[in-house]
């Protein structure tokens, strides 16, 4: 055994480690760590179909960056510092 703990302290340590394990489990499942689900259960609707990809993987980071640039150009005019 790593620590020689006896009696009440041993019970407390078991409960603390059990609680931490439960917190990690809920966090990993809730945020989708280690899965291909975008955001897990607590993602707030950031799935592929919300982006207009029809549920696909979303493409590469370059494709996503290009799409965001196109969206920003379509929603706001580009102005220059000189007012032109």
C-alpha contacts under 8 A as a table, 3 or more apart, distances in Angstrom:
res1	aa1	res2	aa2	distance
1	X	4	X	6.53
5	X	9	X	6.48
5	X	10	X	5.40
6	X	9	X	6.30
6	X	10	X	5.38
7	X	10	X	5.60
7	X	11	X	6.93
8	X	11	X	5.23
8	X	12	X	6.36
9	X	12	X	5.00
9	X	13	X	6.10
10	X	13	X	5.14
10	X	14	X	6.24
11	X	14	X	5.12
11	X	15	X	6.32
12	X	15	X	5.17
12	X	16	X	6.15
13	X	16	X	5.08
13	X	17	X	6.14
14	X	17	X	5.29
14	X	18	X	5.99
15	X	18	X	4.96
15	X	19	X	5.98
16	X	19	X	5.09
16	X	20	X	6.20
17	X	20	X	5.05
17	X	21	X	6.12
18	X	21	X	5.09
18	X	22	X	6.22
19	X	22	X	5.05
19	X	23	X	6.19
20	X	23	X	5.04
20	X	24	X	6.19
21	X	24	X	5.15
21	X	25	X	6.12
22	X	25	X	5.02
22	X	26	X	6.14
23	X	26	X	5.27
23	X	27	X	6.03
24	X	27	X	5.03
24	X	28	X	5.98
25	X	28	X	5.25
25	X	29	X	6.13
26	X	29	X	5.29
26	X	30	X	5.73
27	X	30	X	5.01
27	X	31	X	5.96
28	X	31	X	5.43
28	X	32	X	5.76
28	X	33	X	5.01
28	X	34	X	7.86
29	X	32	X	5.08
29	X	33	X	6.54
29	X	40	X	6.67
29	X	41	X	7.18
30	X	33	X	7.99
30	X	40	X	5.47
30	X	41	X	4.86
30	X	42	X	5.38
31	X	39	X	5.44
31	X	40	X	4.55
31	X	41	X	6.22
31	X	42	X	5.74
31	X	43	X	6.63
32	X	35	X	5.61
32	X	36	X	7.65
32	X	37	X	6.22
32	X	38	X	7.11
32	X	39	X	5.54
32	X	40	X	3.72
32	X	41	X	6.80
33	X	40	X	7.44
35	X	40	X	7.91
37	X	40	X	5.57
37	X	47	X	7.71
38	X	43	X	6.95
38	X	46	X	6.53
38	X	47	X	5.62
38	X	48	X	7.59
39	X	42	X	6.36
39	X	43	X	3.92
39	X	44	X	7.46
39	X	46	X	6.71
39	X	47	X	7.54
40	X	43	X	5.38
41	X	44	X	7.74
43	X	46	X	6.02
45	X	50	X	7.14
46	X	50	X	6.33
46	X	51	X	7.64
47	X	50	X	5.65
47	X	51	X	7.18
47	X	55	X	7.10
48	X	51	X	5.44
48	X	52	X	6.93
48	X	53	X	5.80
48	X	54	X	6.45
48	X	55	X	4.35
48	X	56	X	5.68
48	X	57	X	6.52
48	X	58	X	6.31
49	X	52	X	5.26
49	X	53	X	5.48
49	X	54	X	4.57
49	X	55	X	4.30
49	X	56	X	7.26
50	X	53	X	7.53
50	X	54	X	7.90
50	X	55	X	7.94
51	X	54	X	7.82
52	X	55	X	7.77
53	X	56	X	5.43
53	X	57	X	7.80
53	X	58	X	6.40
55	X	58	X	7.99
56	X	59	X	7.84
58	X	64	X	7.08
59	X	63	X	5.97
59	X	64	X	6.68
60	X	63	X	5.24
60	X	64	X	6.37
61	X	64	X	5.03
61	X	65	X	6.07
62	X	65	X	5.04
62	X	66	X	6.16
63	X	66	X	5.13
63	X	67	X	6.19
64	X	67	X	5.08
64	X	68	X	6.24
65	X	68	X	5.12
65	X	69	X	6.22
66	X	69	X	5.09
66	X	70	X	6.25
67	X	70	X	5.13
67	X	71	X	6.22
68	X	71	X	5.05
68	X	72	X	6.15
69	X	72	X	5.17
69	X	73	X	6.23
70	X	73	X	5.19
70	X	74	X	6.23
71	X	74	X	5.12
71	X	75	X	6.29
72	X	75	X	5.24
72	X	76	X	6.14
73	X	76	X	5.62
73	X	77	X	6.40
73	X	78	X	7.02
74	X	77	X	7.50
79	X	83	X	6.66
79	X	84	X	6.64
80	X	83	X	5.59
80	X	84	X	5.75
81	X	84	X	7.51
